[in-house]
Amino acid sequence: MIHVWKLNAAQVLCLACLGVLMGNWLKRKLPLLDRLNIPAPIAGGMVYALLELGLRDRYLNFEADVVLRDLLMVTFMTTVGLSARLRLIRQGGLGVVWLLALASAGAVLQNLLGIGLALALHVDPRLGILTGSVALTGGPATALAFGPVFEKMGVQGATAAAFAAATFGIAVAGLIAGYIGGSLVRRHKLTGAGLHAVGKPGRESSAQLLPAILVMGVPIGLGSLLSDFISRHGIILPSYIGAMIVAAIIRNLDDRYHFARLKEPDVTVIGRMVLNLFIVMALLTLRLWELVHLALPMLVMLAAQVALCWLACRTVVFRIMGRDYDAAVTSAGFCGFMLGITSNAMASMEELVEKFGAAPRAFLVVPVVGAFLIDFTNSLIITAMANWRWLSTPFH
């Protein structure tokens, strides 16, 4: 008889804390992980994911409470919103426009590649969209949101397929995004600013974190109401969008009226702590065993998507974003959110700046595009391409 261990929220938090510590220990003991620029929480979280995979349906199954994981995801995205100051976004300026254009074009290419391979492999071409920008650019939240929509269109098992593909993307992005950025830095002999320069999350914390923590609760709560309002009007977006919007509004009002006196270092420190715990929790609940059941056509399509993103990051993204150190870090972030989720991007970028120095421009443009703007354009792209008439004809 196979036993089931149901992990409650407190136990999940305990494992997340231990996972971060384990990841740091592994990076000290296995220099290869450090050379590949794999973030510590990803290294520790993957141990949990692989352990669950090995025990699943043999000795012990785990069922983890995901409430805290989901709350931390919204909390991290709230810190991104609190960092979205109009002054800084204007400084990002053209970089934000270029990266959004690259990400939007990348989403279209992901879908075109998926559709083409699906047709070549004689499977429903809409599966190509599900394993394209739905799962990869969009991530698990978009997969769960659009899966039922595709099922209504006649794609059987659309939700399961998209979520499995998103799981694949998160795992791969966590392993290769930092390596892509690091290899560009070394290949082109690039250097960043000082390790404690502006734009790089520092180790120091302001002594007054409490005001920032209290303020964060407001956009998390009000944002949930806004997200519900958006979803009721038929707009499919990740659940954290509402919190990000409210947080950005509060931050810019505070810059003008100084009612909360938020300090950027406080927001950065909180975001970094939350990000580390969230990544381990996300990998703890990754459900790698679902990848075992992926059909050969899906594996072929996903492998091609990884190759496409790898090539784009090392050539087009790096060149268009300036061919400098910030461009290399931005390329890592681009891989992180185009294959996985924004937390992949941020963790990989932080790993690089920890080693090579600050990348202020990258930390301006990647969160704005990867966590916010691309979700809007990707939803439009998915909706438009899914409704192409020639794709909706009965497939045999």
N, C-alpha and C positions, 0 to 999 in steps of 0.2 A: 504494500500500500504506500502510495506517494503522499507525503505530508505536505501541508501548505502552511507557510509561516506568513501571517498577515502583519506587516510592519505598520505600526501607527505613526502619527506625525512626529512624535518625540523620538522614536527609534530611527526614523528617516533622517531627522536632524542630526542625531548622533553619528550615523553612518556617513553623512555628508561631511561633518567636521573631520572625522577620521580619514575620509577619502582625500581631503585636501592635504592633510599631514602625510598620508601614505604617498601621494603624488610627489610631494617635495622630497621624501626619502628615496623614492625610486629614481628620481632625477639625479640625486647625489650618488646613488649606487650604480646606475646604468648611464654612463656618459652619452650613449647613443641617443637617448631620449632628449638630452640637452642639445646635442648637435642638430637634431631634427626640429628643434624649437617647439616641442610638444608641451603645451601648458600643463602645469602640475595637476590642476583639477581634472583635466582630461585623462592624464595618465592614471590617476587614482580611480576615477570613475569608470574607465575601461576595465580595470581589474574587477570591479563589481559586475559589470555587464557580462564579461567573459565567464565569471564564476557562476552567475545565474544561468548562462547558456549551458555550461557543463553539467549543472545539477538538474536542469529543467526536465521534468517527466522521467527522471531516473531515480533521484534520491529525495529532492526537496524542491518545492516550488515556492517562489516568493510573490506576495501581493503587497505592493507598497502603496500607502496612502499618498495621493498626489496633490492634496489640498495645499500643503506647504510649498511644494514645488511650483505649482501654478501661481501662488501668491508671490513667491520670490521672483518669478519671471516678470510679473506685472510691476513689482517693486524695482527691479533692475531697469525696466523700460521707463519707469517714472524718473529714475535718476538721469536717464538719457534726455527725457523731456525737460528736466530741470537744468540741463546743461545747454539746451537749445536757445541760447540768447541771440536776439536779433543782431546784436553787434558782432558776435562771433560768426553767425551764419553769413552776414555780409562780408566778413573777412574771407570766409570759404568761397563765397561768390561763384566765380566761374568753375571752380573745382567741383562744387555741388552739382552744377548743371551738367558738366562733362560726365561725372560718375553716374548720375541718374540716367543720362543718355546711354552710357555703356551698359548699365544694369538692365535698362528696358530693352535695348537691342539684344542683350544676352538672354533675356527671358524669351523673346521671340525666336532666337536661334535655338534655344533649348527645345522649344515646341516643334519647330520645323525639323530639327534633327530627330526628335522622338517620333514624329509622324512619319518621316521618311523611312526610318528603321522599322517601324511597326508595319508599314506597307510591305517592305522587303521581306519581313519575317512572317507575313500573312496573319497578322493579328489586328484587332480593332485599332484603327489609327488614333482614336481618341485616347487610347492607352499611352500613346506617345506624349500627349499633353499632361496626363496624370503623372507620368514619370519625368516630365520636363519641368516647366515653371510652377506647376501646382505643388509638387513635392519638394523641389530643390530651391528655387527662388522663394517660394512661399513658406516651406517648412511644414511641420506637423499640424499647426493650427489651420493653415490654408487647406491642407489635405483633408482634414476632418470637416472643414466647412464646405469645400467643393465636391467632396466624394459623393454625398447624397444627390447633389445636382446632376452629376454625371450618371449616377444610377438611374435617375428619372429619365435620362436621355437614352437609356438602354444598355449602358456599360455595366455588366455584371461584376460584382466584387470591386467596384471602383474605389470605395473608401479604404478597404483593406490594402489594395494595391498601392494607392497613393501614400498611405501612412507607412507601409513597409519601405517604399522608395525614399520617403523623408527620413526614416530611421537610418537607411543606408547613407544618405547624404550627410547627416549629422556626424556619423562615425568617421566617414572619409574626410570631411572638411576639418574635423578636429585633429586628424593625423597629418594632413598635407598642407594646410594653409600656412602655418608657421614656417614649414620647410621651404615653400615657394618664396615667401618674403625673404627668409634668411639666405637662400641661394642667390637671389638677385642682389642682396647687399654684398655678399662675398664676391660674386662674379664681377660686379662693376665697381668694387672697392669703394663702397659708399660709407659715409659716416653721418651720424645724427648729431643733434645738439647735446649739450651736457646732460648727464643722467638725471639731473634734478631741474631741468629747464621747464618752462611753461609748456603744457600740452602733454606732458608725460605724467601719468598717475604716480605720485610720489609715495614713499613709504610713510612720510610724516602725516600725522593727523592733527587737525586743530583740536584744542581741548574742549571746544563747544560744539559737539555733534548733536546735542539734544534738540536745538531749534530746527535743524534740518530734518531730523527724524520725525518730529511732530508735524512739520509742514508736509512731509511726504504722504502722511495719512490722508490728507485732504484730496489730492488728485487721484489717489488709489480708489477712494470711495466714490467721488463724483465721476471719475472716469468710467467706473463700472456702469453707472446710469447712462452716460453718454454712449458707451459701446452698445448697451441694450437698445438705445434709441436708434442708433445707426443700423443695427442688425434687423430691427423691426421694419425698417424701410427698404429691406431687400439688398442692402449693400454688404457684401461679404468681405470682412476684414478681420485680422487677428484681434483677439479680445483685449489686448493691451493698448490698442490705438487710442481709446478714450482717455486712459490715464496719461499717456504721453501728451495728448493735446492739452488737457487741463494743466498738466505740470508745466508745459511750455508757456502757457498763458500766465500762470502764477509767477513763474520766474521772471518774465519780462515786466509784469506789473511791479514785482518787487524791485527790479532794477530802477524803475521809475519812481516809486513811492517809498521804498525802503521800510515796508511794514514788517518783514520777517528778517531782513538783513542776511540773506543766504550767502554763504561763502563757497566758492567753487571747490576749494580743497576738501571741505566737508562732504559735499555731494560726491566728489570723486572717491573718497575713502569709503563711504557707504556703498557706492556702486560696486567698487572692487570686492568688498566683503560679500555682498549679496551675489555677485556674479560667480565667485568661486564656489559658494554653496549650491547655487542653482545648477551649475554645470554638473557637479557630482550627482545631484538628485535627478537631473535629466538623464544621465547615463545609467543611473541605478534603475530607472524605469524605462530603459531603451527598448526592451523586448527584442533582443537580437535574434531570438529563435524564429521570429517571423520572416527573417531574411532567408532562412533555410528553405522556406516554401516558395520562394520566388521562382517563377518559371524562367527557363533559359532565355526567352525573348526579352524579359524585363532586365535580366542581368546584363545582356548584351547592350541594351539601350542605356542602362545606368553607367556601364563602363565607358561607353562612348561619350556620355555627358561629362564624366570626370575628365576625360581626355580633352574635350572641348574647353572646359573651364581652365584646366591647367595651361593649355596653349594660349588662351585669351589673357590670362593673368601675366604670363611671362613675356608676352609680346604687346598686344594692343593696349591693355590697361596700363602697363608700366610705361609705355611710350607716350600715350596721350596724357597721362597724369604728370608727366614732366621728366621722366628718366632720372630722377634723383632719389635720395634716401626716403623722402616722404612717399614717393611713388611706389617704392618697393614695399613699404609698410601698408600702403593703400591696396596694393595687389594682394597681399595676404588677407586683408580685410574683405576684399571683393570675393575671393575664393570662399572665405568663411560664410558670408551671407548668401552667396549664389548657389552653394552646394548644401549648406546647413542652415544655421540660424544666426542672428546677430551676436548672440553670446559666443559662438565659435569665432566670429570675426574679432570681437573685442579681446577675447582671451589670447588669441594668436598675436594680435597687435601688441598687447601688453607684454607678451613674452619677448617680442623683438625689441621693444624700447627698453626693457629691463637690461638687455645685453648691449645694444648698440647706441642708445641715446634717444632723445625725444623726437617725436614726429608730430608736431602740433597741427600741421595741415591735414594729415591723415585722420587725427582724432577729431577734427572739425567735420570733415565731409562724410566719413564712413558711417557714423551713427545716424546722421540725418537721413542719408540715403538708404542704408541697409535696414534701419529699424522703423522707418516712417514712409518716406516718399515712394520707395519701390513697391510697397504693399498696395498703394493706390493704383499705380500704373500696371502692376502685374495683374490685379483683379480685372482691369479693363482688357488687358491682353488675353487672359484666359477666357473671359466671357466672349470676346469677339471671335477668337479662333475656335472655341468649342461649338459655336453656332454657325460655322461654315457649313453650307448646305451639303456639299459633297462628302463631308465627314459624317453627317447625321443619317445618311442612307443606310439601310440595314446591311450589316457586314456579315459575311459568311466565310 
